[in-house]
Amino acid sequence: MRAKLKFTYEDYRYMPDDKRCELMEGELVMASSPVTTHQRISGKFEFTLGEFVQRNKLGGIFYAPLDVVPNYEVREYWLVDPDKQTIEVMVLGEEGFKIAGVYSTGEKLQSLLLAGLSLNPGEIFG
């Protein structure tokens, strides 16, 4: 029986850009294209955040996998769950990231980091 080849994050980093894959427990798994729902939600989310960031001259927003979070001094990130239609806000504290809140349709999500930014998740999922 052959031993299963395990890939590392370093291997993954050097994969060609034209290969859509994810590293899961040492295996390279081909990633499928985002479904229509994902693209619609992602577009609304990017528009809402981008407009706020641009209006307030705060820099830019970027899509990134979670593995970059500790490497770039990210202090807040949001996990969007289209199935549950929730947005979970994670903030960096002294002991790492913790949940600041989980918001759903009809609730007002306010960023702790981006003063003045608030949104109703229903507008993102609707």
C-alpha positions as CSV (number, residue, x, y, z in Angstrom):
1,M,0.0,0.0,0.0
2,R,1.3,3.4,-0.9
3,A,1.6,6.2,1.6
4,K,-0.7,9.1,0.8
5,L,1.1,12.3,-0.2
6,K,0.5,15.2,2.2
7,F,0.9,18.7,1.0
8,T,1.9,21.7,3.2
9,Y,0.9,25.3,3.1
10,E,4.2,26.0,1.5
11,D,3.4,23.6,-1.3
12,Y,0.0,25.3,-1.7
13,R,1.6,28.8,-1.9
14,Y,3.5,27.7,-5.0
15,M,0.6,26.3,-6.9
16,P,0.0,28.0,-10.3
17,D,-2.6,30.8,-10.1
18,D,-4.7,29.2,-12.8
19,K,-5.4,26.2,-10.5
20,R,-8.4,26.8,-8.3
21,C,-7.7,24.5,-5.3
22,E,-7.8,24.4,-1.6
23,L,-5.6,22.7,1.0
24,M,-7.6,20.6,3.3
25,E,-5.9,18.4,5.9
26,G,-2.9,17.9,3.6
27,E,-4.8,17.2,0.5
28,L,-5.2,19.5,-2.5
29,V,-8.9,19.7,-3.5
30,M,-10.1,21.3,-6.7
31,A,-12.3,24.2,-5.8
32,S,-15.6,24.6,-7.7
33,S,-16.7,28.0,-9.0
34,P,-18.9,30.0,-6.7
35,V,-22.6,29.5,-7.2
36,T,-24.9,32.3,-8.3
37,T,-26.1,32.9,-4.7
38,H,-22.5,33.3,-3.5
39,Q,-21.7,35.7,-6.2
40,R,-24.9,37.8,-5.6
41,I,-24.2,38.1,-1.9
42,S,-20.5,38.7,-2.4
43,G,-21.3,41.5,-4.9
44,K,-23.7,43.2,-2.5
45,F,-21.3,42.9,0.4
46,E,-18.4,44.3,-1.6
47,F,-20.5,47.2,-2.9
48,T,-21.8,48.1,0.6
49,L,-18.3,47.9,2.2
50,G,-16.5,49.5,-0.7
51,E,-18.8,52.5,-0.8
52,F,-18.4,53.1,2.9
53,V,-14.6,52.7,2.8
54,Q,-14.3,54.9,-0.3
55,R,-16.6,57.6,1.1
56,N,-14.6,57.7,4.4
57,K,-11.2,57.4,2.6
58,L,-10.2,54.3,4.7
59,G,-8.1,52.5,2.1
60,G,-9.5,49.3,0.4
61,I,-11.2,46.1,1.0
62,F,-9.8,42.7,-0.1
63,Y,-11.1,39.2,-0.4
64,A,-8.7,36.8,1.3
65,P,-8.6,33.4,2.8
66,L,-8.7,33.2,6.6
67,D,-5.0,32.1,6.7
68,V,-3.9,35.7,6.1
69,V,-5.7,37.0,9.2
70,P,-2.9,36.8,11.7
71,N,-0.3,37.8,9.2
72,Y,-1.6,41.2,8.3
73,E,-2.8,42.6,11.6
74,V,-6.5,42.2,10.8
75,R,-8.4,43.3,13.9
76,E,-11.9,42.4,12.7
77,Y,-13.3,40.0,10.2
78,W,-16.8,38.8,9.2
79,L,-18.0,35.3,8.4
80,V,-21.0,35.3,6.1
81,D,-23.2,32.2,6.1
82,P,-25.7,32.4,3.2
83,D,-27.5,29.2,4.3
84,K,-28.3,30.6,7.8
85,Q,-28.4,34.2,6.4
86,T,-26.2,35.4,9.3
87,I,-23.0,37.5,9.5
88,E,-20.7,36.6,12.4
89,V,-18.3,39.4,13.5
90,M,-15.0,38.3,14.9
91,V,-12.7,40.8,16.7
92,L,-9.1,40.5,17.8
93,G,-8.6,40.6,21.6
94,E,-5.7,39.9,23.9
95,E,-6.3,36.1,23.6
96,G,-7.0,36.0,19.9
97,F,-10.3,36.3,18.0
98,K,-13.6,36.1,19.7
99,I,-17.2,36.5,18.5
100,A,-18.4,40.1,18.9
101,G,-21.9,39.2,17.5
102,V,-24.0,37.2,15.1
103,Y,-26.4,39.2,13.1
104,S,-29.4,38.1,10.9
105,T,-32.1,39.8,8.9
106,G,-33.8,42.7,10.7
107,E,-30.8,43.2,13.1
108,K,-28.4,46.1,12.9
109,L,-24.8,45.1,12.4
110,Q,-22.4,47.7,13.6
111,S,-18.7,47.3,13.1
112,L,-16.5,47.9,16.2
113,L,-13.6,48.8,13.9
114,L,-15.3,50.9,11.2
115,A,-17.1,53.6,13.1
116,G,-20.3,54.6,11.4
117,L,-20.7,51.5,9.4
118,S,-23.9,49.7,10.1
119,L,-26.0,47.4,7.9
120,N,-29.0,45.1,8.0
121,P,-27.9,41.6,6.9
122,G,-31.3,41.3,5.1
123,E,-30.1,43.8,2.6
124,I,-27.1,41.6,1.8
125,F,-29.1,38.4,1.6
126,G,-32.2,39.8,0.0
